[in-house]
Amino acid sequence: MTMKNPTHPGEVLREDVIAELGLTVKEAAERLGMSRTALSRVLNCRAAVSPDLALRLEQAGVSTADTWLTLQLNYDLAQARQHPQPAVRALGPAVAHA
């Protein structure tokens, strides 16, 4: 089952990890080896969790990179589904479905 409105992974990171650990954004950014501004953009849902950040989170002991990227993918796909899509035709010959 897919979620219609999955939470942005930045919100999960902000609320369930950084806040729970009592870290400031600056402290978390320093521990992850990134700028406070870059981390803040993710935490405020203005930027995506990148593969690099996903790996850093995994190395920091916060779940797996695959989990973070799956959260981001689910969020991005849900966002895309909310926008009208152009008319699309099959790339190959029509296939009858049983």
C-alpha positions as CSV (number, residue, x, y, z in Angstrom):
1,M,0.0,0.0,0.0
2,T,1.4,3.4,-0.9
3,M,0.9,6.5,1.1
4,K,-1.0,9.4,-0.6
5,N,0.9,12.1,1.2
6,P,4.1,10.8,2.6
7,T,6.1,13.0,4.9
8,H,9.2,14.7,3.5
9,P,12.3,12.9,4.8
10,G,13.7,16.2,6.0
11,E,10.8,16.4,8.5
12,V,11.5,12.9,9.7
13,L,15.2,13.7,10.1
14,R,14.3,16.9,12.0
15,E,11.7,15.5,14.3
16,D,12.6,11.9,14.8
17,V,16.4,12.1,14.8
18,I,17.9,15.6,15.5
19,A,15.2,16.8,17.9
20,E,15.1,13.4,19.7
21,L,18.9,13.5,20.1
22,G,18.7,17.1,21.4
23,L,21.1,18.3,18.7
24,T,21.1,21.7,17.1
25,V,21.1,22.0,13.4
26,K,24.7,23.3,13.6
27,E,25.8,20.3,15.7
28,A,24.1,17.8,13.4
29,A,25.6,19.5,10.3
30,E,29.1,19.4,11.8
31,R,28.7,15.7,12.7
32,L,27.5,15.0,9.2
33,G,30.3,17.0,7.6
34,M,28.1,19.5,5.8
35,S,27.1,23.1,6.0
36,R,24.4,24.2,8.4
37,T,22.6,25.9,5.5
38,A,22.5,22.8,3.4
39,L,21.2,20.7,6.2
40,S,18.7,23.3,7.2
41,R,17.3,23.3,3.6
42,V,16.6,19.5,3.9
43,L,15.2,19.8,7.4
44,N,12.8,22.6,6.2
45,C,11.7,20.4,3.2
46,R,13.2,22.8,0.7
47,A,15.8,20.3,-0.6
48,A,15.8,16.6,-1.1
49,V,17.8,14.0,0.8
50,S,20.6,13.3,-1.7
51,P,22.4,10.0,-2.1
52,D,25.5,11.7,-0.4
53,L,23.4,12.8,2.6
54,A,21.8,9.3,2.8
55,L,25.2,7.7,3.0
56,R,26.3,10.2,5.6
57,L,23.2,9.4,7.7
58,E,23.9,5.7,7.4
59,Q,27.6,6.2,8.4
60,A,26.3,8.3,11.4
61,G,24.2,5.3,12.5
62,V,20.8,6.7,11.5
63,S,19.1,3.9,9.5
64,T,20.3,2.9,6.1
65,A,21.0,5.0,3.0
66,D,18.4,2.9,1.2
67,T,15.8,3.8,3.7
68,W,16.4,7.6,3.4
69,L,16.4,7.4,-0.4
70,T,13.2,5.3,-0.4
71,L,11.5,8.0,1.8
72,Q,12.7,10.7,-0.6
73,L,11.5,8.7,-3.7
74,N,8.1,8.0,-2.1
75,Y,7.7,11.7,-1.3
76,D,8.8,12.9,-4.8
77,L,6.5,10.4,-6.6
78,A,3.6,11.5,-4.5
79,Q,4.3,15.1,-5.3
80,A,4.6,14.3,-9.1
81,R,1.2,12.5,-8.9
82,Q,-0.4,15.7,-7.7
83,H,0.4,17.5,-10.9
84,P,-1.3,17.0,-14.3
85,Q,0.8,14.8,-16.6
86,P,1.0,15.2,-20.4
87,A,-0.7,12.8,-22.7
88,V,1.5,9.8,-23.1
89,R,1.4,7.0,-25.7
90,A,2.9,3.6,-25.5
91,L,6.5,3.3,-26.6
92,G,6.0,-0.1,-28.2
93,P,3.3,-2.1,-29.8
94,A,0.1,-2.5,-27.7
95,V,0.2,-5.6,-25.6
96,A,-3.0,-7.4,-24.6
97,H,-3.2,-7.8,-20.8
98,A,-4.8,-11.0,-19.5
